[in-house]
Amino acid sequence: MLQKYEYKFVRLGEGLTGVRKSGRNEYQETVHQHARDGWRLVQIFAPGIGAYGAAKYFELIFEREI
């Protein structure tokens, strides 16, 4: 039996030069909310594209079985 998954991408804290403070503070609650709905956190991606190579946002990647 082949397991199938769906994925969800949630972007937090997008700012002009770096991640806004609110993004750094709200990621834990976002993970808990999604876990209650059956999602599993796979990865937090923070690309270095802001000022001085800092991350401009956090991208949370969740998966759950279909």
Secondary structure as GFF3:
##gff-version 3
##sequence-region A 1 66
A	DSSP	beta_strand	5	12	.	.	.	ID=ss1
A	DSSP	alpha_helix	21	36	.	.	.	ID=ss2
A	DSSP	beta_strand	40	45	.	.	.	ID=ss3
A	DSSP	three_ten_helix	51	53	.	.	.	ID=ss4
A	DSSP	beta_strand	58	65	.	.	.	ID=ss5
###
